[in-house]
Amino acid sequence: MAASPWKSLIRFKDAQGKIQYGEPLDSEFSRATVFSGPDVFSLNKTSDIADVKEVNFFPMQISVLQLTHHSSSLHANQAQSSASASITEIMPSNATYVDFHPLQPLTRTCLIVIQQFPIPEYPILFLKTPNSLTSAHARIPIPPQSSQVDYENELCILTRRPIKDATLSSLQSNLSDYILAYTVGNDVSARDWQMGARSGGQFSYAKSYDGFCPVGPALVAAEQIREPQQLKMRTRVNGSTVQDGTTGDMIFGIAELLEFLSRGRTIERGTLVMTGTPNGVGMFRKRGPVWLGKGDVVECEIEQVGTLRNEFF
């Protein structure tokens, strides 16, 4: 399958207020080479260079957001969740974004040491609604209904083509044929609505408050990430490192997740899949839970992919 015409792609507002697609020319995303086309699958490089006024990864018009919980993440005491969304403008209007996340223990090493959770046999799926999507540097409101807001740094993948009944061997040997790009996501969660009787036995409500799914700041072409299962992941809260792991800790790898999700169903082109979070979320800090509060700044960084930076208010 042909490689993407860009290595890294942003959706941005230029100095005249026009929404553009472009390949950033510097790490600060101050200028970009403009690409023309209706969506990320049909872009052509132009000779134009534009000043970037504002990076806006997702379109203002959003369709369905579907979430998947993939127990292949990397916590040391629990497993979490993630989201999938369909974004109208950055993808075709009928695209669906699917997201995976862990719901059980995480790192294999941690599981062996702690022995609190059995290794899950299958990934666990759930939903995250479209209103939760926001940009990589957006301010995120803490809902008055929750006093236990938490972070989850996630590697996200964007599917290149429709996938159905894909074999594990095909996915493992030709992963970039199925994946267009990678990006970073934070599966923000209200733990007091995720656990116990309040949850109703599902995670969607706790993970679907406004702004609870920041993604971006750019798409990085799959061809640029040679070892997606060997990427360092770090999360900082107010400058202090709280998560320090790697995508290699996943119980279910990316190929395994896509194989599972595509069984008997079609994963549409343009599906965003979140793949789980490392050990270190606030809920399971060694000295007791630590929740996010107003004024806290969370940075989710993934090697070779990018960094989210969101202030909570």
N, C-alpha and C positions, 0 to 999 in steps of 0.2 A: 504494500500500500504506500502511496506517495507520502513523503514527509511534509510536515506543515511548512508553509512559506515563511513562517516566523519562528523565532526561538522563544520569545517571551511576548505576551500580548496583554495590553490593557484596554479597557473601555473608558474613555475619558471625555471631559468637557474641555474644549479649547478656549483660547482667549476671547473668541467671539460668542462663546456659549453653545457651540455646536457639539453634539455628541459624535465621537469618532472612535474607531479602532486604531491601535497603533503599537509598534514595537518600541519600547523605551530605549533611549539613547544613553541613559545614565542611571545609576542606582537610585537616584533621588526622584526619578520619574518626572523630570522637569521638562523634557522635550521628547518627542516621539516621531518616528517615521510613520506616516499615515498609510493605512490599508483601507481599501474600498471594498464594499460588498455588504450583503444583507445580514450575514451572521458569521460566526467564527469558522464555519465549514466552507465558506465561499469567498474568502478574502484574497485580494490581489494587492501586491505592493505598489505604491505610487512613488513619485519623486518628491512628494510634499513632505515637509517637516513642520510640525506644529508645536507650539508651547502648550504644556499641560497645566490647565488651571485647577482641575479636580479629577481625581481618579474615582470612577464609579463603576465597580466591577459588574454589578447586576443592573438590569433594566428596571425602569420604574413600573413597567407593566409585567406582572409575574403571574404565571399560571400555577399549575399544581406543584406542590412540594410533597414528596413522598419520602418517608424516612425508613431506614433499615438498621436494625441493631445487629451487628456482627460480632459475636463473641470472640473476636480475634484481636483484641486490643492489648493494652499494656499496663494495666493498673497493678497495684500490689495487693489490693484488698477487695476490689469489686469490679464490676464491669459496667460500662456506661452505654451511651447511646449516641446516635448520630443522625443526620438528616439527609434527605434527598429532595431536590427541588427542580421544578421546571421553570426556566426563565425565558420569557417571551422576548426577544430582541437579541439577547446574546446567543440564543439558540433559535431553532425554528419555532414557530408559534405553538406547535403541538408537542414540543420536546418535554420530556419528563426527567427530573433530576432525582436520582435515587441515592440514598445515603446509608452506609453501613456503620455499625458501631458495636462495641462489646457490651455485654450485659452480665458477664460473669467474670471470673478472675482474670488476670491478664498474663503478664509475662510468664513464660514457662518456668523460668528460674524461681520467680516468686511463688508460683503454685507449688513447686516442689518443696520450698522452704516453709511456706505458711500452711498449706494443706487446708485452707478454709473452704475452698470451692472445688468441686470436681471439674475437670476440663470438659467444657460443653461439647456435645456431639455435633450440634448444628449451630450456625449463626442465628441470632435473634433479630427480628425486624420490627420497626415501628415507624410512626409518622411524625413529621415536623411540618407545621403549616407555613404557607408562603409569607405571612406577615412577619415571621421570625428572621427572614433574610435581611441583611444589611451589609454595608461596605466595610472594607478593611480598617478604616480609621474613624468609623462612625462612633458617636457617643451612644451608649446603651442604657436605657432606663431600667432601674431596679423596681419591679412591680411591688406595690404596697401589700399585695397578698402574700409575699414571700420574704422570709428573713434568712433563707439558706441558699443564696445564689452561688453557683460554682462554675468553674471553667473546665474545658476539655479540649486540648490541642489535638487537631485531627488532620491527617493527610487526606486530601480529597482528590478523586480522579474524575475526569470528564470523558464519557464514552465517545468513541469516534464513529461508531456505526451501530445499527440494531444488533443485539446479541440474543440468541435463543438456543438453548440446549448446547452450549459451547462445551467442549471437552476440556478437562484439566490439562491434558498434554498439549493441546493447541494453544491454550491460554498461556501456559508456562513458556512455550517455545516462541510464541509470537505476540507477546503482551502489547507491544506498541501498535499492532494491527487493530486492537480493540480500544485502545486508550488514546485520546487526542492530546490530553494535557493533564498536568497536576496543578493543584493550588492548595492553599491553607484554609482551614476552617476552625471555628471555635464552637463546639456544641455546648453553649451555655445552658445550664440546667438549674431549676428550682427544686432542690432535693426534698424540701418539705412537702412537695406535691408529687414527687417521683416515688417515694417509698410509703409503705403502709396503706391504711384504708383510704387515704386521700387519693391515691394514685388510680384507684379503680382497676388495678391489675395491669395498667399500661403506662407508658412513659410520655406519650404525646403531649398531654396537657402541660406537664412540667417543663417541657422543652420547646414550647411554642409561643412564649410571650414575645411581644414586639422586640425585635432586635436580637433575639437569642441565637441567631445563626450568622455571624459575620464571616465573610469569605473574601479571598483575594490575597494580595492586591493585584496579582497578575496570574495569567495562565502560563505555565511553562511547558513547552512542547514535550511530548513523551520521549521523543528521540534524544532530548537533552539530559534525561535522567536515566543513566545506564543501569543503575542498581537501586530501584525504588524501595527495595526491602533492606537497604543499608543506610538510611538517612537519619541523621541525628535530629532529635526533636527537643526543644527547650521552651518552657513557659516561665515568664517572669511576672510577678505581681509587685508593682511599685519598685521595680528594679531587682528584687530578690528572686533567685531561681527556685521554682517550686516543682517543676517537672523537668527531668533530664533523662531521656530515653532514646530509643531508636525504633524505626519501623521494623527492624529485624526481630523485635520481641513479640510480634503479632502471633496469636494462636492460629488464626486462619490468615494466610497470605492473600494478597490482592487477587491472584488467579483463582484461589479457592473460593473467595467471596463471589466473584463473577460467575464461576461455574455453578455455585449453589443458587444464586439469584436467578440465573437464566433457565433453570430447570422447568420446562413446560410453560415458560412465559417469555415475553419479549422485553428486554431492556432497551428502550428506545435510544436512538442516537441523541446525545446531549444530556444524558443522565449524569448527575453529580453524585458521586458515591463517597461518603466519609468513612474512614476505615478504622477508627478507634483511637484511644488516647493512652498515653503512658502512665505509669505509676506517679502519684504525687498530687492528685486532685484534692481540693480542699476538704472534702468529706472524710478522707482517710489519712489526714496528717497524723504523724506519730504521736504528737502531743494533744491530739483532739482536733475536731473539725475547725476549719478556718473559713469563714464565709466572706464573700465580696461585699464591700460597702460603698457608699457614695464617695466619689473621688478616687477610688482605686483604678489603676491603669494596668491592664492585662496585655502582655505581649506574647503571642504564639509564634514561634520561629521554627521553621523546618529547613534544614540544610538544602541548598540548591533550589529551593522553591520560593521562599519569601517569609515575610513577617507581618502578622496582624498587630495592630496597636489600638486598643479600644478603651476609652475611659467610661466608667460606670457612674451614673448619676441618679 
